[in-house]
């Protein structure tokens, strides 16, 4: 079983008319995080027609920081003005319990 102690919750609000571009960006993000050995779990979800979220989990704070500074985190911030109504809300979380395969 994977060791998971910390996580991230990122909430994103798409600019009007950019909802499907945000969805595609997040779908494409899966290929990027597949190469991150420290990212134990990663989910991109649609909360409402224009609101999206990412939840990802890591064994420790170093892996979480590597992810934030990695390719997907950089691409997210590079495209923020173009795709998002406001800057993404990024919360760093402590994992109390989990169930993973």
C-alpha positions in Angstrom: 0.0 0.0 0.0 1.3 3.5 -0.9 2.4 5.8 1.9 0.3 9.0 1.8 0.7 11.8 4.3 0.1 15.1 2.5 -2.1 16.3 -0.3 -3.2 19.3 -2.4 -6.6 20.6 -3.3 -6.7 23.0 -6.1 -9.9 24.8 -7.2 -10.1 26.4 -10.6 -12.8 28.7 -12.0 -12.8 28.8 -15.8 -13.2 32.1 -17.7 -16.5 32.3 -19.5 -16.2 30.4 -22.8 -13.0 28.6 -21.7 -14.7 25.7 -19.8 -13.9 23.0 -22.3 -10.3 24.2 -22.7 -9.9 23.9 -19.0 -11.4 20.4 -19.1 -9.0 19.4 -21.9 -6.0 20.9 -20.1 -6.8 18.9 -17.0 -7.3 15.7 -19.0 -4.0 16.2 -20.7 -2.4 16.8 -17.3 -2.8 13.1 -16.5 0.1 12.2 -18.9 2.3 14.7 -17.1 1.7 13.4 -13.6 2.1 9.7 -14.7 5.9 10.4 -14.8 5.9 11.8 -11.2 7.0 8.9 -8.9 6.1 11.0 -5.8 2.5 11.7 -6.9 0.7 8.7 -5.4 -2.9 9.7 -6.5 -4.1 12.4 -8.8 -7.7 13.4 -9.7 -9.1 16.1 -11.9 -12.8 16.7 -11.5 -15.5 19.0 -12.7 -17.5 20.4 -9.8 -19.9 22.5 -11.9 -20.1 23.7 -15.5 -17.3 26.2 -14.9 -15.6 25.0 -11.6 -12.9 22.3 -11.6 -10.7 20.8 -8.9 -7.6 18.8 -8.6 -6.9 16.5 -5.7 -3.5 14.8 -5.4 -1.7 13.0 -2.7 2.0 12.4 -1.8 4.1 10.5 0.7 5.7 13.7 2.0 6.1 17.5 1.7 9.2 17.1 -0.6 7.2 15.2 -3.2 4.3 17.7 -2.9 6.8 20.6 -3.5 8.3 18.7 -6.5 4.9 18.4 -8.0 4.0 22.1 -7.4 7.2 23.1 -9.1 6.9 20.5 -11.8 5.7 20.6 -15.4 1.9 20.6 -14.6 2.2 23.2 -11.9 4.2 25.4 -14.2 1.8 25.0 -17.1 -1.1 25.7 -14.8 0.4 29.0 -13.7 1.5 29.9 -17.2 -2.0 29.6 -18.6 -3.9 31.0 -15.6 -4.6 34.4 -17.1 -5.8 32.9 -20.3 -8.0 30.1 -18.9 -9.0 31.1 -15.4 -11.4 33.7 -14.0 -9.2 34.1 -10.9 -5.9 32.6 -9.8 -6.3 28.9 -8.7 -6.9 28.3 -5.0 -4.2 25.9 -3.7 -4.6 24.3 -0.3 -1.9 22.1 1.2 -3.5 19.4 3.3 -2.4 16.7 5.8 -3.9 13.3 5.1 -5.4 11.7 8.2 -6.6 8.5 6.6 -6.8 7.0 3.1 -7.9 3.9 1.1 -5.9 3.2 -2.0 -5.5 0.0 -3.9 
